[in-house]
Amino acid sequence: MDYDIKIVGGTIVDGTGAERYRGDLGVKDGRIVALGDAPGAAAETVDADGRVVAPGFVDPHTHYDAQVVWDRMLSISPWHGVTTVVMGNCGFGVAPTRPGDRDYMMRTLQTVEDMSFDAMQEGLGRDWPFESFGEYLDAVEGAGTAINVASLIGHTPVRLFVMGEGANDRAARPEEIVQMREIVRAGLKAGALGFATSGSRNHIDGDGKPVPSRFAEFEETKALARVLGEEGTGLFQATMGPSLFHDEFAEIAAETGRPVTWTALLSGMSGPGSHQAHLDRTREMRAQGLQVVPQVACRPIMVEFHFDSPAPFIGLSLFKPLFETDKAGRIAAYRDPEFRRHFKESYAPTSKKVLREWWNRAWIADSPSDPSLNETRLDEAAAARGVDPTDLALDLALADDLKTRFRVGVMNADEDEVAELLRADETVLALSDAGAHTGQLCDACYSTHLLGHWVREKGTLELERAIHMLTGRPAALFGVADRGLLAAGRPADLVMFDPATVGAGGLRRVRDMPAGAERLVSDAFGIDLVMVNGTVIRRDGADAVDPTGALPGRVLRHGRAAA
């Protein structure tokens, strides 16, 4: 046979941003061997009439570092057409880690990334099959994965490995920085795509203290980043913070000559319209020849809460006494008509608060007293009942002893602003956070959401641009050298989907993690076929490979699979 599989009559969008065209695609021995015209016989022929054939999606911002050890399918990313993921973002990970620091690392991931400690403890086991970063990549490679994986090496585990208890207590000594530099260098030589860190105030460990990377002085962070320039490889990824933002990113990019990408430029992050100032600053750096690339998201940033601990409203003076009283005091306040009136007025459409009209971007995540409301929009549920959405939220909370859980979009909710960020040439689409925040949100479906919502429903993005944002653009920035494009000779990573139906389903809660831990998942619609290295792993919305058998994914060291 000329081909192992031939896909015929599809609309080919190659990932470069070039115009779509109708054609065929032939795959042999795991690689694309014909594109556009594919004469000859095939062991299997797939009819792609009415379908788009595109490169497999490249997700550059995941936290599968722990999950990959027990979930070789890396679900749910391939459901949504993702064939390559980058782990180790924000300076976190599970390697390098000494045996005595494993509990601390898992508790940190539990706090920062909302990963279940019990799931990690059971899934990783008591005897991890790795200690160094290189051994970690070897272990992942040896176990096998359904899709391709690459990883950054993280500041927090590197710092903990060298400094022990001092890692989240003090600045590093000169000799410790020297040791950290060599661990980063070894990680790059083992195949890391770069170095990642975090300066975010929100990143705290299991003891409530800042994570180790936040104790690093800028000179330490810069010294570790310089290894990238010295080795001539990799990028610097960071979650920004008060002392790690535009000026510092510009300095690192200038000194290392390597790309810098940061998390995350969001609508409303510094107030309404603030995204424009950050875009302008980025453009200034680009004009100076500095490759500093903000990561943007195509979905709202959600926070889950209950009214026993109403964290999203902590900045409102009306709620301040509620954090200083007990549950009985909070219940009394929520029953008070005057409290309710002030609550509604505080977030009226005329308000300048980030959470203005919060009820129009809130979901009822879990209602013990009325499960039929689970995963429904608060405003729609209120309209169906003919009541005010704030009143419905508080009434549900009171009915459940304040146990009802809600999910609200705190940033990236203004779709006009998000559209500007998605259309900006200076940004990269990322922030799925797949593998993290599993009980609070699920953005691993960002790819199908982009295609369904922003391309088909809103018409904000052309199909070719959207595919480029999901494939060629992140692959090029992160140095994933042989993925993200359809071209003869390249590995056959591709997705076939129906542009008329592709999209992400609503969230549903399942308990399929180790130790019975729960997570939120989103089903994919319109994804007909997902192929990795020439093997079909998903077909018509179901797995097409045995999760316990041989799997086609590869570890992409330095952005490439080993020959």
MOGI-V549868 format. One record per helix or strand of 3 or more residues. SS is the DSSP state (helix for helix, strand for strand). FROM is the first residue (numbers start at 1). TO is the last residue. If there is no record, write none. Layout:
# MOGI-V549868
ss	from	to
SS	FROM	TO
SS	FROM	TO
This chain:
# MOGI-V549868
ss	from	to
strand	5	13
strand	21	28
strand	31	36
strand	45	47
strand	52	55
strand	57	59
helix	67	70
helix	77	80
strand	82	87
helix	89	91
helix	99	113
helix	117	124
helix	133	143
strand	148	151
helix	155	168
helix	174	190
strand	194	198
helix	212	215
helix	218	231
strand	235	239
helix	246	256
strand	260	263
helix	275	287
strand	292	296
strand	301	306
helix	311	313
helix	317	323
helix	327	335
helix	337	346
helix	358	361
strand	362	366
helix	371	373
helix	378	385
helix	389	399
strand	405	411
helix	415	423
strand	427	429
helix	446	457
helix	463	470
helix	472	478
strand	494	497
strand	503	510
helix	514	516
strand	519	525
strand	527	532
strand	535	539
